Amino acid sequence: MTVVLPDFAWAEVGTVLRNKVARKLISSEQAEIAWETFNSFGVLTFINDVVVMRAAWRIADKEKLPTLYDAAYLAVAEIISRQNGEDCEFWTADKRLANSVEKSTSDY
């Protein structure tokens, strides 16, 4: 299994961890362990090119998404699905994003 992400995903993962430390939901040590675990995954692939950018813009417009961050994750799933000729599983803990695109997930 390979996990494919937009190239900025590492910064978002780190930001979530830093925010959890700031809100005292986890300790600095727990965040450090999670960060190092994330960085040691051998299955991560980060992609970014104009195809991702254009697809993210189109998806954000179609789904009325306020940010291109969310749309970029959907764009990566769409692109990988087309490249591999099979469905790509899309995982998110963002309930707002999942609910906003639930009706059209078969498109990605």
MITOR-244992 format. One record per atom (N, C-alpha, C): residue number from 1; residue in three letters; atom name; x, y, z. Coordinates in steps of 0.05 Angstrom, whole numbers. Layout:
{NUM, "ALA", "CA", {X, Y, Z}}
...
***
This chain:
{1, "MET", "N", {17, -24, 0}}
{1, "MET", "CA", {0, 0, 0}}
{1, "MET", "C", {18, 25, 0}}
{2, "THR", "N", {10, 44, -16}}
{2, "THR", "CA", {24, 70, -17}}
{2, "THR", "C", {3, 91, -9}}
{3, "VAL", "N", {12, 110, 7}}
{3, "VAL", "CA", {-4, 133, 14}}
{3, "VAL", "C", {6, 157, -2}}
{4, "VAL", "N", {-12, 168, -18}}
{4, "VAL", "CA", {-4, 190, -35}}
{4, "VAL", "C", {-18, 216, -25}}
{5, "LEU", "N", {-2, 237, -22}}
{5, "LEU", "CA", {-11, 262, -10}}
{5, "LEU", "C", {-1, 285, -27}}
{6, "PRO", "N", {-16, 308, -24}}
{6, "PRO", "CA", {-5, 332, -36}}
{6, "PRO", "C", {21, 339, -22}}
{7, "ASP", "N", {39, 353, -35}}
{7, "ASP", "CA", {65, 357, -24}}
{7, "ASP", "C", {66, 374, 1}}
{8, "PHE", "N", {45, 388, 8}}
{8, "PHE", "CA", {45, 404, 32}}
{8, "PHE", "C", {34, 389, 57}}
{9, "ALA", "N", {26, 364, 53}}
{9, "ALA", "CA", {13, 349, 74}}
{9, "ALA", "C", {30, 347, 99}}
{10, "TRP", "N", {56, 345, 95}}
{10, "TRP", "CA", {74, 342, 118}}
{10, "TRP", "C", {71, 366, 137}}
{11, "ALA", "N", {67, 390, 125}}
{11, "ALA", "CA", {64, 414, 141}}
{11, "ALA", "C", {37, 414, 156}}
{12, "GLU", "N", {17, 404, 143}}
{12, "GLU", "CA", {-9, 402, 157}}
{12, "GLU", "C", {-8, 382, 180}}
{13, "VAL", "N", {5, 359, 176}}
{13, "VAL", "CA", {8, 340, 198}}
{13, "VAL", "C", {23, 353, 221}}
{14, "GLY", "N", {44, 366, 215}}
{14, "GLY", "CA", {60, 380, 236}}
{14, "GLY", "C", {43, 401, 250}}
{15, "THR", "N", {28, 416, 235}}
{15, "THR", "CA", {11, 437, 247}}
{15, "THR", "C", {-10, 426, 266}}
{16, "VAL", "N", {-22, 404, 258}}
{16, "VAL", "CA", {-42, 391, 275}}
{16, "VAL", "C", {-28, 382, 301}}
{17, "LEU", "N", {-5, 370, 300}}
{17, "LEU", "CA", {9, 362, 324}}
{17, "LEU", "C", {16, 386, 341}}
{18, "ARG", "N", {27, 407, 329}}
{18, "ARG", "CA", {35, 431, 344}}
{18, "ARG", "C", {10, 443, 358}}
{19, "ASN", "N", {-13, 444, 344}}
{19, "ASN", "CA", {-37, 455, 356}}
{19, "ASN", "C", {-47, 438, 379}}
{20, "LYS", "N", {-44, 412, 377}}
{20, "LYS", "CA", {-52, 394, 399}}
{20, "LYS", "C", {-35, 399, 424}}
{21, "VAL", "N", {-9, 404, 419}}
{21, "VAL", "CA", {9, 410, 442}}
{21, "VAL", "C", {0, 437, 454}}
{22, "ALA", "N", {-5, 457, 437}}
{22, "ALA", "CA", {-12, 483, 447}}
{22, "ALA", "C", {-38, 482, 463}}
{23, "ARG", "N", {-56, 465, 456}}
{23, "ARG", "CA", {-82, 463, 470}}
{23, "ARG", "C", {-80, 443, 493}}
{24, "LYS", "N", {-56, 432, 497}}
{24, "LYS", "CA", {-51, 413, 519}}
{24, "LYS", "C", {-67, 387, 516}}
{25, "LEU", "N", {-72, 379, 491}}
{25, "LEU", "CA", {-86, 354, 486}}
{25, "LEU", "C", {-66, 331, 486}}
{26, "ILE", "N", {-41, 337, 478}}
{26, "ILE", "CA", {-19, 317, 479}}
{26, "ILE", "C", {6, 332, 489}}
{27, "SER", "N", {25, 316, 498}}
{27, "SER", "CA", {50, 328, 508}}
{27, "SER", "C", {69, 333, 484}}
{28, "SER", "N", {89, 349, 489}}
{28, "SER", "CA", {110, 353, 469}}
{28, "SER", "C", {123, 327, 461}}
{29, "GLU", "N", {127, 310, 481}}
{29, "GLU", "CA", {139, 284, 475}}
{29, "GLU", "C", {122, 267, 457}}
{30, "GLN", "N", {96, 267, 463}}
{30, "GLN", "CA", {77, 251, 446}}
{30, "GLN", "C", {77, 262, 417}}
{31, "ALA", "N", {77, 289, 415}}
{31, "ALA", "CA", {78, 301, 388}}
{31, "ALA", "C", {103, 293, 373}}
{32, "GLU", "N", {125, 294, 387}}
{32, "GLU", "CA", {151, 287, 375}}
{32, "GLU", "C", {151, 258, 365}}
{33, "ILE", "N", {140, 240, 382}}
{33, "ILE", "CA", {138, 212, 374}}
{33, "ILE", "C", {120, 209, 349}}
{34, "ALA", "N", {97, 222, 349}}
{34, "ALA", "CA", {79, 221, 326}}
{34, "ALA", "C", {92, 232, 301}}
{35, "TRP", "N", {106, 255, 304}}
{35, "TRP", "CA", {120, 267, 282}}
{35, "TRP", "C", {141, 249, 270}}
{36, "GLU", "N", {157, 237, 287}}
{36, "GLU", "CA", {178, 218, 278}}
{36, "GLU", "C", {166, 193, 265}}
{37, "THR", "N", {144, 184, 276}}
{37, "THR", "CA", {130, 161, 264}}
{37, "THR", "C", {120, 168, 236}}
{38, "PHE", "N", {107, 191, 234}}
{38, "PHE", "CA", {98, 200, 208}}
{38, "PHE", "C", {121, 201, 188}}
{39, "ASN", "N", {143, 213, 196}}
{39, "ASN", "CA", {166, 216, 179}}
{39, "ASN", "C", {180, 190, 172}}
{40, "SER", "N", {176, 170, 187}}
{40, "SER", "CA", {189, 144, 182}}
{40, "SER", "C", {172, 125, 165}}
{41, "PHE", "N", {147, 133, 159}}
{41, "PHE", "CA", {130, 116, 142}}
{41, "PHE", "C", {144, 113, 115}}
{42, "GLY", "N", {148, 89, 107}}
{42, "GLY", "CA", {161, 84, 81}}
{42, "GLY", "C", {141, 84, 58}}
{43, "VAL", "N", {115, 87, 64}}
{43, "VAL", "CA", {95, 85, 44}}
{43, "VAL", "C", {84, 112, 34}}
{44, "LEU", "N", {97, 134, 43}}
{44, "LEU", "CA", {87, 160, 35}}
{44, "LEU", "C", {99, 170, 9}}
{45, "THR", "N", {82, 180, -8}}
{45, "THR", "CA", {91, 193, -33}}
{45, "THR", "C", {77, 220, -34}}
{46, "PHE", "N", {93, 241, -39}}
{46, "PHE", "CA", {82, 268, -41}}
{46, "PHE", "C", {83, 277, -70}}
{47, "ILE", "N", {61, 287, -80}}
{47, "ILE", "CA", {61, 297, -107}}
{47, "ILE", "C", {51, 326, -109}}
{48, "ASN", "N", {62, 339, -128}}
{48, "ASN", "CA", {52, 367, -134}}
{48, "ASN", "C", {61, 373, -163}}
{49, "ASP", "N", {43, 382, -178}}
{49, "ASP", "CA", {48, 392, -204}}
{49, "ASP", "C", {24, 408, -213}}
{50, "VAL", "N", {25, 419, -237}}
{50, "VAL", "CA", {3, 435, -247}}
{50, "VAL", "C", {-22, 419, -250}}
{51, "VAL", "N", {-21, 394, -255}}
{51, "VAL", "CA", {-44, 377, -257}}
{51, "VAL", "C", {-60, 376, -231}}
{52, "VAL", "N", {-45, 373, -209}}
{52, "VAL", "CA", {-58, 374, -182}}
{52, "VAL", "C", {-70, 401, -177}}
{53, "MET", "N", {-55, 422, -184}}
{53, "MET", "CA", {-65, 449, -179}}
{53, "MET", "C", {-91, 455, -195}}
{54, "ARG", "N", {-91, 447, -220}}
{54, "ARG", "CA", {-115, 452, -236}}
{54, "ARG", "C", {-139, 435, -227}}
{55, "ALA", "N", {-134, 410, -220}}
{55, "ALA", "CA", {-155, 392, -211}}
{55, "ALA", "C", {-166, 402, -184}}
{56, "ALA", "N", {-149, 412, -167}}
{56, "ALA", "CA", {-157, 423, -141}}
{56, "ALA", "C", {-175, 447, -145}}
{57, "TRP", "N", {-168, 464, -163}}
{57, "TRP", "CA", {-184, 488, -169}}
{57, "TRP", "C", {-212, 480, -179}}
{58, "ARG", "N", {-213, 461, -198}}
{58, "ARG", "CA", {-238, 451, -209}}
{58, "ARG", "C", {-255, 438, -188}}
{59, "ILE", "N", {-243, 421, -171}}
{59, "ILE", "CA", {-258, 408, -150}}
{59, "ILE", "C", {-269, 428, -129}}
{60, "ALA", "N", {-252, 447, -121}}
{60, "ALA", "CA", {-261, 467, -102}}
{60, "ALA", "C", {-285, 483, -113}}
{61, "ASP", "N", {-284, 489, -138}}
{61, "ASP", "CA", {-306, 503, -151}}
{61, "ASP", "C", {-331, 486, -152}}
{62, "LYS", "N", {-328, 462, -161}}
{62, "LYS", "CA", {-351, 443, -163}}
{62, "LYS", "C", {-364, 437, -136}}
{63, "GLU", "N", {-347, 432, -116}}
{63, "GLU", "CA", {-357, 424, -90}}
{63, "GLU", "C", {-362, 448, -71}}
{64, "LYS", "N", {-357, 472, -81}}
{64, "LYS", "CA", {-360, 497, -64}}
{64, "LYS", "C", {-343, 495, -39}}
{65, "LEU", "N", {-318, 485, -42}}
{65, "LEU", "CA", {-299, 484, -20}}
{65, "LEU", "C", {-285, 511, -16}}
{66, "PRO", "N", {-282, 520, 9}}
{66, "PRO", "CA", {-271, 546, 13}}
{66, "PRO", "C", {-240, 547, 10}}
{67, "THR", "N", {-227, 523, 11}}
{67, "THR", "CA", {-198, 523, 9}}
{67, "THR", "C", {-188, 504, -12}}
{68, "LEU", "N", {-165, 510, -23}}
{68, "LEU", "CA", {-153, 491, -42}}
{68, "LEU", "C", {-139, 469, -27}}
{69, "TYR", "N", {-133, 473, -1}}
{69, "TYR", "CA", {-120, 451, 14}}
{69, "TYR", "C", {-137, 426, 13}}
{70, "ASP", "N", {-163, 428, 20}}
{70, "ASP", "CA", {-180, 405, 20}}
{70, "ASP", "C", {-183, 394, -8}}
{71, "ALA", "N", {-186, 411, -27}}
{71, "ALA", "CA", {-190, 402, -55}}
{71, "ALA", "C", {-165, 388, -66}}
{72, "ALA", "N", {-142, 396, -56}}
{72, "ALA", "CA", {-117, 383, -66}}
{72, "ALA", "C", {-116, 353, -58}}
{73, "TYR", "N", {-126, 347, -34}}
{73, "TYR", "CA", {-127, 319, -26}}
{73, "TYR", "C", {-145, 303, -45}}
{74, "LEU", "N", {-168, 315, -51}}
{74, "LEU", "CA", {-187, 302, -70}}
{74, "LEU", "C", {-175, 300, -98}}
{75, "ALA", "N", {-160, 320, -106}}
{75, "ALA", "CA", {-148, 320, -132}}
{75, "ALA", "C", {-127, 298, -134}}
{76, "VAL", "N", {-111, 294, -113}}
{76, "VAL", "CA", {-91, 272, -113}}
{76, "VAL", "C", {-105, 245, -116}}
{77, "ALA", "N", {-127, 241, -101}}
{77, "ALA", "CA", {-142, 216, -103}}
{77, "ALA", "C", {-152, 212, -132}}
{78, "GLU", "N", {-163, 233, -143}}
{78, "GLU", "CA", {-173, 231, -171}}
{78, "GLU", "C", {-151, 224, -190}}
{79, "ILE", "N", {-129, 237, -188}}
{79, "ILE", "CA", {-106, 233, -207}}
{79, "ILE", "C", {-95, 205, -204}}
{80, "ILE", "N", {-91, 196, -180}}
{80, "ILE", "CA", {-80, 169, -175}}
{80, "ILE", "C", {-100, 148, -186}}
{81, "SER", "N", {-126, 152, -182}}
{81, "SER", "CA", {-146, 134, -192}}
{81, "SER", "C", {-144, 132, -222}}
{82, "ARG", "N", {-142, 154, -235}}
{82, "ARG", "CA", {-140, 154, -265}}
{82, "ARG", "C", {-114, 141, -274}}
{83, "GLN", "N", {-92, 146, -260}}
{83, "GLN", "CA", {-66, 135, -268}}
{83, "GLN", "C", {-66, 104, -265}}
{84, "ASN", "N", {-78, 95, -244}}
{84, "ASN", "CA", {-78, 66, -238}}
{84, "ASN", "C", {-102, 51, -250}}
{85, "GLY", "N", {-121, 66, -260}}
{85, "GLY", "CA", {-145, 53, -272}}
{85, "GLY", "C", {-162, 39, -252}}
{86, "GLU", "N", {-160, 47, -227}}
{86, "GLU", "CA", {-177, 35, -206}}
{86, "GLU", "C", {-183, 55, -184}}
{87, "ASP", "N", {-204, 49, -168}}
{87, "ASP", "CA", {-211, 68, -147}}
{87, "ASP", "C", {-189, 72, -127}}
{88, "CYS", "N", {-186, 96, -118}}
{88, "CYS", "CA", {-167, 103, -97}}
{88, "CYS", "C", {-183, 109, -72}}
{89, "GLU", "N", {-176, 97, -50}}
{89, "GLU", "CA", {-189, 102, -25}}
{89, "GLU", "C", {-181, 130, -15}}
{90, "PHE", "N", {-201, 145, -7}}
{90, "PHE", "CA", {-196, 172, 4}}
{90, "PHE", "C", {-202, 171, 34}}
{91, "TRP", "N", {-183, 177, 50}}
{91, "TRP", "CA", {-186, 177, 79}}
{91, "TRP", "C", {-183, 206, 89}}
{92, "THR", "N", {-201, 213, 107}}
{92, "THR", "CA", {-199, 239, 120}}
{92, "THR", "C", {-212, 237, 148}}
{93, "ALA", "N", {-202, 253, 166}}
{93, "ALA", "CA", {-214, 256, 192}}
{93, "ALA", "C", {-230, 282, 193}}
{94, "ASP", "N", {-230, 296, 171}}
{94, "ASP", "CA", {-244, 322, 169}}
{94, "ASP", "C", {-273, 317, 162}}
{95, "LYS", "N", {-290, 317, 183}}
{95, "LYS", "CA", {-318, 310, 179}}
{95, "LYS", "C", {-332, 330, 160}}
{96, "ARG", "N", {-325, 355, 162}}
{96, "ARG", "CA", {-337, 376, 145}}
{96, "ARG", "C", {-331, 370, 116}}
{97, "LEU", "N", {-306, 363, 110}}
{97, "LEU", "CA", {-299, 356, 82}}
{97, "LEU", "C", {-314, 331, 73}}
{98, "ALA", "N", {-314, 311, 90}}
{98, "ALA", "CA", {-327, 286, 82}}
{98, "ALA", "C", {-357, 290, 77}}
{99, "ASN", "N", {-369, 306, 94}}
{99, "ASN", "CA", {-398, 311, 90}}
{99, "ASN", "C", {-403, 328, 66}}
{100, "SER", "N", {-385, 347, 60}}
{100, "SER", "CA", {-390, 365, 37}}
{100, "SER", "C", {-387, 351, 10}}
{101, "VAL", "N", {-372, 330, 9}}
{101, "VAL", "CA", {-368, 316, -17}}
{101, "VAL", "C", {-380, 288, -17}}
{102, "GLU", "N", {-394, 280, 4}}
{102, "GLU", "CA", {-405, 253, 6}}
{102, "GLU", "C", {-420, 244, -18}}
{103, "LYS", "N", {-437, 262, -29}}
{103, "LYS", "CA", {-454, 254, -51}}
{103, "LYS", "C", {-439, 249, -77}}
{104, "SER", "N", {-415, 260, -80}}
{104, "SER", "CA", {-401, 258, -105}}
{104, "SER", "C", {-374, 244, -102}}
{105, "THR", "N", {-370, 228, -81}}
{105, "THR", "CA", {-344, 215, -78}}
{105, "THR", "C", {-338, 195, -100}}
{106, "SER", "N", {-358, 186, -114}}
{106, "SER", "CA", {-352, 167, -135}}
{106, "SER", "C", {-338, 181, -158}}
{107, "ASP", "N", {-338, 208, -158}}
{107, "ASP", "CA", {-324, 223, -178}}
{107, "ASP", "C", {-294, 224, -173}}
{108, "TYR", "N", {-285, 217, -149}}
{108, "TYR", "CA", {-256, 220, -142}}
{108, "TYR", "C", {-243, 194, -138}}
***
